[in-house]
């Protein structure tokens, strides 16, 4: 396709100077590296704190509910038993 065919589609091409492309790529790389450094720093600080908090909870945390195996059979207080019937089409539902 030549230039006239591209202009028929409403496209316009311009030449971007090489120094602008290099500058944009360098800025994107700098931002990406900065974000990676910040994320790594947060991980290196937060991960040991989370491990210590988890270990402290495991060792010193109170257990209000014992494990399921020591509770015995499950109680079914939340089940409502009743009788059901199928209502056929045309049948009065309030009967």
LINQUI-V997676 format. One record per helix or strand of 2 or more residues. SS is the DSSP state (helix for helix, strand for strand). FROM is the first residue (numbers start at 1). LEN is the number of residues. Records with the same first field share a line. If there is no record, write none. Layout:
BEGIN
SS->FROM-LEN + FROM-LEN
END
This chain:
BEGIN
helix->3-6 + 18-43 + 68-4
END
